[in-house]
Amino acid sequence: MDESTFLAACRSGRPVELDDNGTAGELDADLIRRTCGRSADQVDPRGIRLRNAVVAGPLDLSGVDVPFPIRFENCRFESALLLDGARLRGLAVTNCEVPGLLANGVRVRRDLDLSSSRIVASHRTSASTSRGAAVWLCESQIGGRVLCVDTVIDGSGDRAVQADRMRVGGTIRLIHDFTARGEVRLLGVRVHGSVDLTGAHLDQPVGLALDLADTTIGGSVFLIGATNGRKAVVRGRIGLNAARISGHLMVRDAELSAPLREPANGGYTRRLEAGTALSAPRLSVTGEVSIEGDSVISGGLDLSGADLGAMFVEDSCRLRAAGRTAIDLTHAQLRSNLVLNRAVIEGSLRITGCHIHGNVSLRDATMSQPERASLVAGQGATVDGDVTLTNLHVIGGRVSFRSASLGSVLDAGGAKLINPTGQTLSLHQATVGGSVRLVDGFTSTGAVVLTRSTIEGRLDCRDGVFECPAPGGVTEDGESPDSGHAILAFFATVRGGMFLNWARVTPSVAFVDAVTTVLVDDPTNWPERFAISGLSYGRFAEPTEGHAVRAWDWRLRCAWLRRQTVFDAGPYEQVARVFRQHGYATQAEEILINQRTEARRAAAGRRPGATAPGDGMVSRAWRLLEAVYGWTVAYGYRPGRVLWMLVALLLAVLLSVSVPVGRGVLRAADADGDVYTPAGALVTTNAGAAAHAPGRIDVCGDGQVRCFQPIFFAIDTVVPLVSMGQRDTWYADTEAPWGEALDVWLEVATLAGWLLSSVFVLSFTRLARSAA
């Protein structure tokens, strides 16, 4: 086509269509340049519309001010399109084949439309000293939209697009069958609208596939599947470092993959951590970040230090970062909720130091293959709302909220936490503003750690299963997680009460120096061994109405206390104190009696976990005295027993001296040597006979000896605190039949009386100290 024909078509505003027998006609690129320059005033305001043409030679509009729009449809360019510094009213290159677009600094008042075109090339410009690109738009300004619908851009091993610091007044749409082979670099762009990558495919196996670092986006970023079923696919890293998005960041029905390898160090970029699919430290999103639908992300999401409105990962999304961090929210801030419901996550969720102003929900999620020990690493995190772990399934790692502040309830109802050699749930030094609910089939295979935590509500273990198959090793923070206990609650404070009506717990639990208001449990439902030294509570309560008798049954409580791993008197005293404060004084004494019995057994080394003292004579004598003290007056709590023993001993002595055999061997002597029996004088000396007229000597020697009174004799023998003269006057004749036996019996009775009387006095002394 000659120049006059071309200008005539342009003046009329008709499309210029070159078609020679079904093949595209050729048009010289210089003709187009001259028309846009010297002949611009002859062109219709509708601009140049060129169809089915082969543009011969380089079309160079660099620096040209074109006052009308230009549109190329179904054209083929022999050389790259050069638009550096040009000023255009509008530019459309649709369904064309272009060996490159170099448009750094271009100004387009309306849309830049590259839809359905194929741009294959790699060019270098002064905008970059290290890499080439197929499309260059650095420092450009687009007043309308950037449209790349069904566009294919192949950077031939370099970048597909480099548009650093581009300004766009509308929306960037890289949608439908848009395909980029090489990095799409939009570093520092300012977009008033959204960035839409619906159905886009970006392929860059080395390093970044999409770089939106330091961008400001007035709308949202969409990386979603198209309506025709085509998924959005990004093979390579997405960079959103320090980007600011006023709307949402949405990933739906997309596949994101970390780069296969990292580029060599060089240039002005830092080396990023391998395995990261989305690198967005310090990202700011006013709305929410959502990953939903049938999305699969192979690699980690780095959102450390981000400021997000909310984050949702739902609808069976799969995050694959085995052995690494799947989602990193370290020191991030979420102004609303963090929700990972029904997600399948391989790798760790890190919210260390994160402040979440709403709730955290991992309902029905599945987590496995952590980085180091924690699948949920929430050390020092602050959550203003609830933490919901309902039906969470965790394998091979722990859920840790160490030193965290949780504003309300932590609900792990129905969760399955499996980490046999370590911790499953850690609230070490955490503060929980509500209750901790490990209920409704909650299962922990490993150690639940509540050490030094403060729980303002309840610790509810209703129907939970707690198992610790083996003691864990050393955790990443250098501390031993457990000692074979299924639950560790050292120095824990639970203000709403401990509801320990679990379904099963093995092999042990430890509530050492823990404090609560009410202990709701069935004493028969505790494990075979446990540690409760220093456990403090105000009262007992029954888990259900049918267990009321069990909760306050002192015999069951004593059996419960006997199962302590190591004997400690403190828990006995705590139980007795609670019983006494609620009007069960007698039962409290029975518990303290059991305490002394168990203490004696522990001292003798006959109790599991006890260490026997030396077996010297003093130790054996002391243990014997303790045993007698327990058998007689129950360590002073039953002083009435010794009175009955004294009465029994008194009656035994009375009987022994009242029967003829006993009375027959008793003797008494006066000052003259006369010997008497209870029946009368047995031997009378001459002096005695002279002193008494015949017939006047009675059974008491006419006052020469104290008359024998069996009851007073028995009292004098048994009760050492009084003296009635009977025991000093009458004695057993050891030469008479049965005399020696009676003498020994009376001595034994005297010793027994002394012992029982001493025990009685000691019992009252203990009672006096207790009352004081």
C-alpha positions in Angstrom: 0.0 0.0 0.0 1.4 3.4 -1.0 1.4 6.4 1.3 -1.5 8.3 -0.4 -3.8 5.3 -0.1 -2.8 4.8 3.5 -3.3 8.5 4.4 -6.7 8.5 2.7 -7.8 5.6 4.8 -6.5 7.3 8.0 -8.3 10.5 7.1 -11.6 8.7 6.7 -11.2 6.9 10.0 -11.8 3.5 8.3 -9.7 0.5 9.4 -6.8 -0.1 7.2 -7.0 -3.7 6.3 -4.2 -5.3 4.2 -5.2 -8.7 2.8 -3.8 -10.0 -0.5 -5.5 -13.2 -1.5 -6.0 -14.3 2.0 -2.5 -13.4 3.2 -1.5 -10.4 5.2 -0.2 -7.5 3.2 3.0 -5.7 3.9 3.2 -2.1 5.2 6.4 -0.2 5.8 7.0 0.8 9.4 8.4 4.2 8.4 5.1 5.0 6.7 3.3 4.5 10.0 5.9 6.7 11.8 5.6 9.5 9.3 1.8 9.4 9.6 2.0 9.6 13.3 4.5 12.5 13.1 4.4 14.9 10.2 0.9 13.9 9.0 -0.7 13.5 12.4 -3.0 16.4 11.7 -4.5 14.5 8.7 -5.6 11.5 10.7 -9.2 11.1 11.9 -9.5 11.4 15.7 -10.5 7.8 15.8 -6.8 7.1 14.9 -5.0 4.5 13.0 -6.6 1.0 12.9 -4.4 -1.5 11.0 -5.6 -5.1 10.4 -4.0 -8.2 8.8 -0.7 -6.4 8.1 2.9 -7.3 8.1 4.8 -4.3 9.5 8.1 -4.3 7.7 11.1 -2.9 9.5 11.3 -1.5 13.0 8.3 0.6 14.0 10.1 3.3 16.1 7.7 5.8 17.7 10.2 6.7 20.5 9.6 10.3 21.7 6.7 10.8 19.3 3.6 12.6 20.5 0.7 10.8 18.8 -2.6 12.7 19.4 -4.8 9.8 18.4 -5.1 6.1 19.4 -3.3 3.4 17.5 -4.7 -0.1 17.1 -3.1 -3.1 15.5 -5.2 -6.2 14.9 -4.0 -9.6 13.7 -0.7 -8.1 12.6 2.8 -9.4 12.5 5.8 -7.2 13.3 9.2 -8.0 11.8 11.0 -6.1 14.5 10.3 -5.0 18.1 7.9 -2.2 18.7 9.9 0.8 19.9 7.9 3.3 22.0 10.4 4.7 24.5 9.2 8.1 25.7 6.3 8.2 23.3 3.0 9.9 24.1 0.0 8.1 22.9 -3.7 8.6 23.3 -4.3 4.8 23.3 -2.4 1.7 22.1 -3.9 -1.7 21.2 -1.8 -4.5 19.9 -4.3 -7.4 19.8 -3.9 -10.9 18.2 -0.5 -9.9 16.9 2.9 -11.4 16.7 5.5 -9.0 18.2 9.2 -9.7 18.7 9.3 -7.4 21.7 7.8 -4.2 23.1 10.3 -1.6 24.3 8.2 1.2 25.9 10.1 2.6 28.8 8.7 6.0 29.8 5.8 5.7 27.5 2.7 7.8 28.3 -0.6 6.3 27.3 -3.6 8.4 28.1 -6.1 5.5 27.7 -5.7 1.7 27.7 -2.7 -0.3 26.8 -4.2 -3.5 25.3 -1.9 -6.4 24.3 -4.7 -9.0 24.4 -4.4 -12.3 22.4 -1.0 -11.2 21.2 2.2 -13.3 21.2 5.3 -11.4 22.2 8.4 -13.5 22.0 11.9 -12.0 22.4 14.5 -10.8 24.8 15.9 -7.3 24.7 18.1 -5.3 26.9 17.7 -1.6 27.7 19.3 0.9 29.9 16.6 0.3 32.6 18.4 -2.9 33.6 22.1 -3.9 33.4 21.6 -7.6 34.3 18.6 -9.0 32.6 16.7 -8.7 29.3 12.9 -8.7 28.8 10.3 -9.2 26.1 8.2 -6.2 27.3 9.7 -3.1 28.8 7.4 -0.6 30.5 9.6 0.9 33.2 8.7 4.4 34.4 5.7 4.3 32.1 2.3 5.9 32.7 -0.9 4.3 31.6 -4.0 6.4 32.1 -6.5 3.6 31.7 -6.0 -0.2 31.9 -3.3 -2.6 31.0 -5.0 -5.5 29.3 -3.4 -8.8 28.5 -6.3 -11.1 27.9 -5.1 -14.4 26.4 -1.6 -12.9 25.8 1.5 -15.0 25.6 4.8 -13.4 26.5 8.0 -15.4 26.3 11.2 -13.8 27.6 13.4 -16.5 26.0 15.1 -17.3 29.2 15.0 -13.7 30.6 12.2 -11.7 32.0 8.8 -11.7 30.3 7.8 -8.2 31.5 9.8 -5.5 33.3 7.7 -2.6 34.3 9.4 -1.0 37.3 7.7 2.0 38.8 4.9 2.0 36.2 1.8 4.1 37.0 -1.6 2.7 36.0 -4.8 4.7 36.4 -7.0 1.6 36.0 -6.6 -2.1 36.4 -3.9 -4.5 35.3 -5.6 -7.6 33.8 -3.3 -10.5 33.0 -6.2 -13.0 32.6 -7.8 -16.0 31.0 -5.1 -17.7 28.8 -2.4 -15.2 29.7 0.9 -17.0 29.8 4.3 -15.6 30.8 7.5 -17.6 30.4 10.0 -15.6 32.5 9.6 -13.2 35.3 6.8 -10.6 35.3 8.5 -7.8 37.2 6.2 -5.0 38.4 8.5 -3.6 41.0 7.3 -0.4 42.7 4.2 0.0 40.4 1.3 2.2 41.4 -2.1 0.9 40.4 -5.3 2.8 41.1 -7.4 -0.3 40.4 -6.7 -4.0 40.9 -4.2 -6.5 39.6 -6.2 -9.4 38.1 -4.4 -12.7 37.2 -7.5 -14.8 36.7 -6.5 -18.0 34.9 -2.9 -16.7 34.3 0.0 -19.0 33.9 3.4 -17.7 35.0 6.4 -20.0 34.6 9.8 -19.1 35.9 11.6 -22.1 37.5 14.5 -20.0 38.8 13.7 -17.2 41.4 10.8 -14.8 41.0 7.9 -15.5 38.6 5.9 -12.4 39.7 7.5 -9.5 41.5 5.1 -7.0 43.0 7.5 -5.7 45.7 6.9 -2.2 47.0 3.8 -1.8 44.9 0.8 0.3 45.8 -2.5 -1.2 44.7 -5.7 0.8 45.1 -7.9 -2.3 44.6 -7.3 -6.0 45.1 -5.0 -8.7 43.8 -6.8 -11.7 42.3 -5.0 -15.0 41.5 -8.0 -17.2 40.8 -9.2 -19.8 38.4 -11.1 -18.8 35.2 -14.7 -19.6 34.6 -13.7 -22.1 31.8 -12.0 -24.2 34.5 -8.5 -23.1 33.8 -6.6 -22.7 37.1 -4.2 -19.9 37.9 -0.7 -21.3 37.9 2.5 -19.7 39.1 5.7 -21.8 38.9 8.2 -19.7 40.8 8.1 -17.2 43.6 5.6 -14.4 44.0 7.2 -11.3 45.6 5.1 -8.9 47.5 7.7 -7.4 49.8 6.5 -4.2 51.4 3.5 -4.1 49.0 0.4 -2.1 50.0 -3.0 -3.4 48.8 -6.0 -1.4 49.7 -8.4 -4.2 48.9 -8.0 -8.0 49.2 -5.4 -10.5 48.2 -7.3 -13.5 46.9 -6.0 -16.9 45.8 -8.7 -19.3 44.6 -8.4 -22.5 42.5 -4.7 -21.7 42.0 -1.5 -23.7 41.9 1.6 -21.9 43.3 5.0 -23.5 43.4 8.3 -22.4 44.8 11.1 -22.1 42.3 13.0 -25.3 41.5 16.2 -23.5 42.3 17.5 -20.1 43.4 19.4 -17.7 41.2 23.1 -17.1 41.9 23.9 -14.1 44.1 24.2 -10.9 42.2 22.5 -7.7 41.3 20.6 -5.7 43.8 18.3 -8.4 45.2 18.8 -10.4 48.4 19.0 -14.1 48.3 15.6 -15.4 49.4 15.0 -18.5 51.5 14.7 -21.6 49.4 11.2 -23.2 49.3 9.2 -20.0 49.5 6.3 -19.7 47.1 5.1 -16.3 48.3 7.6 -13.8 49.8 5.7 -10.9 51.3 7.4 -9.6 54.4 5.9 -6.3 55.6 3.0 -6.7 53.2 0.0 -4.4 54.0 -3.5 -5.5 53.0 -6.4 -3.5 54.2 -8.8 -6.2 53.4 -8.3 -9.9 53.8 -5.8 -12.4 52.5 -7.8 -15.5 51.4 -6.7 -18.8 50.0 -9.7 -20.9 49.1 -11.2 -23.4 46.7 -9.1 -26.1 45.2 -5.8 -24.3 45.7 -2.5 -26.0 46.1 0.6 -24.1 47.3 3.9 -26.0 47.1 6.2 -23.9 49.2 6.0 -21.5 52.1 4.1 -18.2 52.5 6.4 -15.6 54.1 4.1 -12.9 55.6 6.5 -11.9 58.4 5.9 -8.4 59.7 2.8 -8.1 57.5 -0.2 -5.9 58.4 -3.4 -7.7 57.3 -7.0 -7.1 57.8 -7.6 -10.9 58.1 -6.4 -14.2 56.7 -8.4 -17.1 55.5 -7.2 -20.5 54.3 -10.2 -22.7 53.8 -12.1 -25.2 51.5 -9.6 -28.0 51.7 -6.7 -25.9 50.4 -3.4 -27.7 50.5 -0.1 -26.0 51.6 2.9 -28.2 51.0 6.1 -27.1 52.7 7.2 -30.3 54.4 10.0 -29.8 56.9 9.8 -26.0 56.5 7.5 -23.1 57.4 4.2 -23.2 55.5 2.9 -19.9 56.8 5.1 -17.4 58.5 3.3 -14.6 60.3 6.2 -13.8 62.7 5.6 -10.3 64.2 2.7 -9.7 61.9 -0.5 -7.9 62.8 -4.0 -9.1 61.8 -6.8 -6.6 62.6 -9.4 -9.4 62.5 -9.3 -13.2 62.3 -6.8 -15.9 61.3 -8.8 -18.8 59.9 -7.3 -22.0 58.5 -10.5 -24.2 58.6 -10.4 -27.5 56.7 -6.9 -26.8 55.3 -4.3 -29.5 54.8 -0.9 -28.1 55.8 2.4 -29.8 55.5 4.9 -27.6 57.4 4.7 -25.2 60.3 2.4 -22.2 61.0 4.5 -19.5 62.7 2.7 -16.7 64.6 5.6 -15.9 66.9 5.1 -12.4 68.3 2.0 -11.9 66.1 -0.9 -9.7 67.3 -4.3 -11.0 66.1 -7.1 -8.7 67.1 -9.8 -11.3 66.3 -10.0 -15.1 66.6 -7.7 -17.9 65.5 -9.5 -20.9 64.0 -8.0 -24.2 62.8 -11.2 -26.1 62.7 -11.1 -29.5 60.9 -7.5 -28.7 59.6 -4.8 -31.3 59.2 -1.2 -30.4 60.0 2.0 -32.5 59.7 5.7 -32.5 58.9 6.8 -29.4 60.9 10.0 -27.4 60.7 11.8 -28.5 63.9 9.3 -29.3 66.7 6.3 -27.0 66.3 3.5 -27.2 63.8 1.9 -24.1 65.3 4.6 -21.9 66.8 2.9 -19.1 68.7 5.5 -18.0 71.2 4.7 -14.6 72.5 1.7 -14.2 70.3 -1.3 -12.1 71.3 -4.8 -13.2 70.3 -7.6 -10.9 71.5 -10.4 -13.4 70.7 -10.9 -17.2 70.8 -8.5 -19.9 69.7 -10.5 -22.7 68.1 -8.8 -26.0 67.4 -12.0 -28.1 67.1 -11.3 -31.4 65.3 -7.8 -30.3 64.4 -5.6 -33.2 63.4 -1.9 -32.8 64.1 0.7 -35.4 63.4 4.4 -35.3 64.5 4.6 -31.8 66.1 3.2 -29.6 68.8 0.8 -26.8 69.0 2.6 -24.2 71.0 1.4 -21.0 72.5 4.3 -20.5 74.8 4.3 -17.2 76.7 1.3 -16.2 74.5 -1.7 -14.0 75.6 -5.0 -15.5 74.6 -7.9 -13.2 75.2 -10.7 -15.7 75.4 -11.4 -19.5 75.1 -9.0 -22.1 73.7 -11.3 -24.8 72.4 -9.7 -28.0 71.2 -12.8 -30.1 71.3 -12.4 -33.3 69.3 -8.8 -32.5 68.2 -6.4 -35.3 67.6 -2.8 -34.3 68.5 -0.2 -37.0 67.9 3.4 -36.5 68.9 4.5 -39.6 70.8 8.0 -38.4 71.7 7.3 -34.8 72.6 4.7 -32.2 73.4 1.3 -32.0 71.7 -0.1 -28.8 73.2 2.0 -26.2 75.1 0.7 -23.3 77.0 3.8 -22.8 79.0 3.7 -19.4 80.7 0.7 -18.5 78.6 -2.3 -16.4 79.8 -5.7 -17.5 78.7 -8.6 -15.1 79.4 -11.2 -17.8 79.2 -11.3 -21.6 79.5 -9.1 -24.3 78.0 -11.4 -27.0 76.6 -9.8 -30.4 75.9 -13.1 -32.1 75.6 -15.5 -34.2 73.4 -13.0 -36.8 72.3 -9.9 -34.7 72.4 -6.9 -37.0 72.1 -3.4 -36.2 73.0 -0.6 -38.8 72.2 2.2 -36.9 73.9 2.5 -34.3 76.6 0.1 -31.5 77.2 2.1 -28.7 78.9 0.4 -26.1 81.1 3.4 -25.2 83.3 3.2 -21.7 84.8 0.1 -20.8 82.7 -2.7 -18.7 84.0 -6.2 -19.7 82.9 -9.0 -17.3 83.9 -11.7 -19.8 83.1 -11.9 -23.6 83.4 -9.4 -26.3 82.5 -12.0 -28.7 81.1 -10.8 -32.3 80.2 -14.3 -33.9 79.9 -14.1 -37.1 77.9 -10.5 -36.4 76.8 -7.9 -39.0 76.2 -4.3 -38.3 77.3 -1.5 -40.6 76.6 2.3 -40.2 76.8 3.9 -43.3 75.3 7.5 -42.2 76.0 9.3 -39.3 77.6 10.2 -36.6 75.1 13.6 -35.3 74.3 14.9 -31.7 74.4 12.8 -29.2 72.6 14.1 -26.4 70.3 14.2 -24.0 73.2 16.5 -26.3 75.1 14.0 -27.5 77.8 12.9 -31.0 78.5 9.2 -31.2 77.6 8.1 -33.8 80.0 9.0 -36.7 82.2 6.6 -39.3 81.0 3.6 -37.3 82.2 0.6 -37.0 79.9 -0.3 -33.6 81.5 2.2 -31.2 83.1 0.7 -28.3 85.0 3.6 -27.2 87.3 2.7 -23.8 89.0 -0.4 -23.5 86.8 -3.2 -21.2 88.0 -6.8 -22.1 86.9 -9.3 -19.7 88.4 -12.5 -21.3 87.1 -11.8 -24.8 88.4 -10.2 -28.0 87.0 -12.7 -30.4 85.5 -10.6 -33.5 85.3 -13.3 -36.0 84.3 -11.2 -37.4 81.4 -12.0 -40.6 79.6 -8.5 -42.0 80.0 -5.1 -40.8 81.0 -1.8 -42.7 81.1 0.8 -43.2 82.5 0.9 -40.2 84.8 0.0 -36.5 85.3 1.6 -33.8 87.3 -0.2 -30.9 88.9 2.6 -29.8 91.2 2.1 -26.5 93.0 -0.9 -25.7 90.8 -3.8 -23.5 92.1 -7.5 -23.7 91.4 -10.8 -23.0 93.0 -12.6 -26.3 92.5 -11.4 -29.8 91.7 -14.1 -31.7 89.7 -13.0 -35.3 89.3 -13.6 -38.9 90.1 -10.8 -40.1 92.4 -11.0 -43.6 90.9 -10.4 -42.2 87.4 -6.9 -40.9 87.9 -3.9 -42.8 86.4 -2.0 -45.3 88.5 0.7 -42.8 89.3 0.6 -38.9 89.5 2.2 -36.0 91.2 0.0 -33.4 93.0 2.5 -32.0 95.6 1.4 -28.4 96.4 -1.9 -28.7 94.4 -4.3 -26.2 96.1 -8.1 -26.0 95.7 -11.1 -24.8 97.6 -13.5 -27.6 97.3 -14.5 -30.8 95.4 -17.3 -31.2 93.0 -18.6 -34.2 91.1 -18.3 -34.5 87.3 -21.9 -35.7 87.1 -24.7 -36.1 89.7 -24.0 -39.8 90.0 -20.5 -39.2 91.2 -21.4 -37.0 94.2 -20.6 -39.8 96.7 -17.2 -40.5 95.0 -16.1 -36.9 95.1 -16.5 -36.6 98.9 -15.8 -40.3 99.8 -12.8 -40.1 102.2 -11.9 -43.7 101.6 -11.6 -43.1 97.8 -9.7 -40.0 98.5 -7.2 -41.8 100.6 -6.8 -44.5 98.0 -6.3 -41.7 95.5 -3.6 -40.1 97.6 -1.8 -43.4 98.0 -1.2 -43.4 94.3 1.1 -40.4 94.4 4.4 -41.1 92.5 6.4 -40.0 95.6 4.8 -39.8 99.0 4.0 -36.3 100.1 2.1 -35.3 103.2 1.0 -32.0 101.7 -1.8 -33.4 99.5 -3.3 -35.3 102.5 -3.4 -32.1 104.5 -5.0 -30.2 101.6 -7.7 -32.8 101.2 -8.3 -32.9 105.0 -8.5 -29.1 105.0 -11.1 -29.1 102.3 -13.2 -31.8 104.1 -13.0 -29.9 107.4 -14.0 -26.6 105.8 -17.1 -28.2 104.3 -18.2 -29.8 107.6 -16.6 -33.2 107.2 -14.5 -33.1 110.4 -14.5 -36.8 111.1 -13.6 -37.7 107.6 -10.8 -35.1 107.7 -9.3 -36.9 110.7 -9.5 -40.2 108.9 -7.6 -38.7 106.0 -4.9 -37.4 108.3 -4.7 -40.8 110.1 -4.1 -42.3 106.7 -1.4 -39.7 106.0 0.5 -40.8 109.1 0.2 -44.4 108.2 1.5 -43.8 104.7 4.3 -41.7 106.1 5.3 -44.6 108.4 5.3 -47.0 105.5 7.3 -44.6 103.4 9.8 -44.3 106.2 10.1 -48.0 106.3 10.6 -48.2 102.6 7.5 -50.3 102.0 5.9 -47.8 99.7 6.7 -47.3 96.0 8.9 -44.3 95.5 10.0 -44.3 99.2 13.5 -44.5 100.4 14.1 -46.6 103.6 16.1 -44.9 106.3 18.8 -46.7 108.2 18.0 -49.9 110.1 19.7 -49.0 113.3 18.2 -49.8 116.7 17.0 -46.2 117.2 15.2 -46.2 113.9 13.5 -49.5 114.6 12.5 -48.4 118.0 11.1 -45.1 116.6 9.1 -47.0 113.9 7.8 -49.3 116.6 6.7 -46.4 118.7 5.0 -44.8 115.7 3.2 -48.0 115.0 2.0 -48.3 118.5 0.9 -44.7 118.4 -1.1 -45.4 115.3 -2.7 -48.6 116.5 -3.7 -47.1 119.8 -5.0 -43.6 119.3 -4.6 -43.3 115.5 -1.7 -40.8 115.9 -3.7 -38.8 118.4 -6.8 -38.3 116.3 -8.7 -41.0 118.4 -7.7 -40.4 122.0 -10.9 -42.3 123.2 -9.3 -45.5 122.0 -6.6 -45.4 124.7 -9.3 -44.9 127.4 -11.0 -48.1 126.3 -7.6 -49.9 126.3 -7.0 -48.6 129.8 -10.4 -49.8 131.0 -9.7 -53.2 129.4 -6.3 -53.4 131.1 -7.9 -52.3 134.4 -10.5 -55.1 134.1 -7.9 -57.6 133.2 -5.8 -56.8 136.3 -9.0 -56.7 138.5 -10.0 -60.1 137.2 -6.5 -61.5 137.8 -6.5 -60.5 141.4 -10.1 -61.3 142.1 -10.1 -65.0 141.2 -9.0 -67.4 144.0 -5.7 -68.3 142.2 -4.7 -64.6 142.0 -5.9 -63.7 145.5 -4.1 -66.7 146.9 -0.6 -65.5 146.0 -1.0 -61.9 147.1 0.9 -60.9 150.3 1.4 -57.9 152.6 3.7 -57.4 155.6 3.6 -55.0 158.5 6.4 -53.4 160.4 6.8 -56.3 162.7 7.3 -58.8 159.9 3.8 -60.3 160.0 2.7 -61.6 156.6 -1.0 -61.3 155.5 -3.1 -62.6 152.7 -6.3 -61.1 151.5 -8.0 -63.8 153.7 -6.1 -63.0 156.9 -2.7 -63.4 158.7 -0.4 -66.0 157.2 2.6 -65.7 159.4 2.6 -63.9 162.9 5.8 -63.2 164.7 6.1 -63.2 168.6 6.1 -59.5 168.7 2.9 -59.4 166.7 1.2 -62.0 168.9 2.1 -60.1 172.0 0.8 -56.9 170.6 -2.6 -58.3 169.8 -4.9 -60.2 172.0 -5.9 -63.6 170.5 -8.9 -63.3 168.3 -8.5 -59.6 167.5 -6.2 -60.0 164.4 -8.5 -59.4 161.4 -7.7 -59.7 157.7 -6.0 -56.4 157.7 -3.9 -57.2 160.9 -6.1 -55.0 162.9 -4.9 -51.9 161.0 -1.3 -53.0 160.7 -1.6 -53.3 156.8 -3.8 -51.6 154.3 -6.8 -53.7 153.6 -6.8 -55.3 150.1 -9.3 -53.7 147.7 -9.2 -55.3 144.2 -10.6 -52.3 142.3 -8.2 -49.9 143.9 -5.3 -52.4 143.5 -6.1 -52.5 139.8 -6.3 -48.7 139.5 -3.0 -48.4 141.4 -1.4 -50.9 139.0 -2.6 -49.6 135.7 -2.9 -45.8 136.2 0.5 -44.4 137.0 -0.9 -40.9 137.6 -2.5 -41.8 141.0 -1.3 -43.8 144.0 -3.8 -45.4 146.4 -1.2 -47.4 148.4 -2.5 -50.8 147.2 0.4 -51.5 144.9 2.8 -50.5 147.6 1.2 -52.8 150.2 0.3 -55.9 148.3 2.7 -58.0 146.2 2.7 -61.4 144.5 4.5 -64.2 146.4 6.9 -65.6 143.7 7.4 -68.8 145.7 3.7 -69.6 145.7 2.1 -71.4 142.8 1.4 -69.0 140.0 3.0 -66.2 142.0 5.8 -65.6 139.6 3.4 -65.4 136.7 1.2 -63.0 138.5 4.2 -60.8 139.4 5.3 -60.6 135.8 1.8 -59.9 134.7 1.4 -57.0 137.1 4.7 -55.5 136.0 3.7 -55.7 132.4 0.3 -54.2 133.2 2.1 -51.3 135.0 4.4 -50.7 131.9 1.4 -50.9 129.6 -0.5 -48.5 131.8 2.4 -46.0 131.7 2.6 -46.3 127.9 -1.2 -45.9 127.3 -1.4 -43.0 129.7 1.5 -41.2 128.0 -0.1 -41.8 124.6 -3.3 -40.3 125.9 -1.6 -37.2 127.2 0.3 -36.8 123.9 -3.0 -37.1 122.0 -4.5 -34.2 123.9 -1.3 -32.2 123.4 -1.6 -32.7 119.6 -5.3 -31.7 119.8 -4.4 -28.6 121.7 -1.8 -27.6 119.1 -4.3 -28.3 116.3 -6.9 -26.1 118.0 -4.3 -23.3 118.4 
